[in-house]
């Protein structure tokens, strides 16, 4: 059996998501929380017209820190 048997069932991105989740879940609580925070992303876009940027729009607003 090939070492890349997972390729029959998953894309590479899905495989890395599964592997990353398994690693994060295996960490101790304090390291796990830090790793999960590093995994958060903020997605935004900005429409440019005439060489000037417009307002930035957040597609998934960042979580406010308490």
C-alpha positions as CSV (number, residue, x, y, z in Angstrom):
1,X,0.0,0.0,0.0
2,X,1.3,3.5,-0.9
3,X,2.2,6.1,1.7
4,X,-0.1,8.5,-0.1
5,X,-3.3,6.5,0.1
6,X,-5.1,9.5,1.5
7,X,-4.9,11.1,-1.9
8,X,-7.8,8.8,-3.1
9,X,-10.1,10.4,-0.5
10,X,-8.8,14.0,0.2
11,X,-7.3,17.0,-1.5
12,X,-4.0,18.1,-0.1
13,X,-5.6,21.1,1.7
14,X,-8.2,18.8,3.4
15,X,-5.4,16.4,4.4
16,X,-3.4,19.3,6.0
17,X,-6.5,20.6,7.8
18,X,-7.1,17.1,9.3
19,X,-3.4,16.7,10.3
20,X,-3.3,20.2,11.9
21,X,-6.4,19.6,13.9
22,X,-5.1,16.3,15.2
23,X,-1.8,18.0,16.2
24,X,-3.6,20.9,18.0
25,X,-5.9,18.5,19.8
26,X,-2.9,16.5,21.1
27,X,-1.3,19.5,22.7
28,X,-1.6,20.4,26.4
29,X,-4.3,23.0,27.2
30,X,-2.1,26.1,27.4
31,X,-0.2,25.3,24.2
32,X,-3.4,24.2,22.5
33,X,-5.1,27.6,23.2
34,X,-2.0,29.5,21.8
35,X,-2.0,27.3,18.7
36,X,-5.7,27.8,18.1
37,X,-5.2,31.6,18.3
38,X,-2.5,31.4,15.7
39,X,-4.9,29.6,13.4
40,X,-7.4,32.4,13.3
41,X,-7.5,34.5,10.2
42,X,-9.1,37.8,9.3
43,X,-10.2,38.2,5.7
44,X,-10.9,41.6,4.2
45,X,-10.9,43.3,0.8
46,X,-10.6,46.7,-0.6
47,X,-11.8,48.1,-3.9
48,X,-9.3,50.2,-5.7
49,X,-10.3,52.8,-8.3
50,X,-8.2,55.4,-10.0
51,X,-5.1,54.5,-7.9
52,X,-6.9,55.1,-4.6
53,X,-8.1,52.5,-2.2
54,X,-11.6,52.5,-0.9
55,X,-13.0,51.4,2.4
56,X,-11.7,48.0,3.7
57,X,-14.6,45.5,4.1
58,X,-14.1,42.6,6.6
59,X,-15.6,39.4,5.3
60,X,-15.2,37.7,8.7
61,X,-14.7,40.4,11.3
62,X,-11.8,39.9,13.8
63,X,-12.9,38.7,17.3
64,X,-12.6,41.5,19.8
65,X,-10.2,40.8,22.7
66,X,-11.7,41.2,26.1
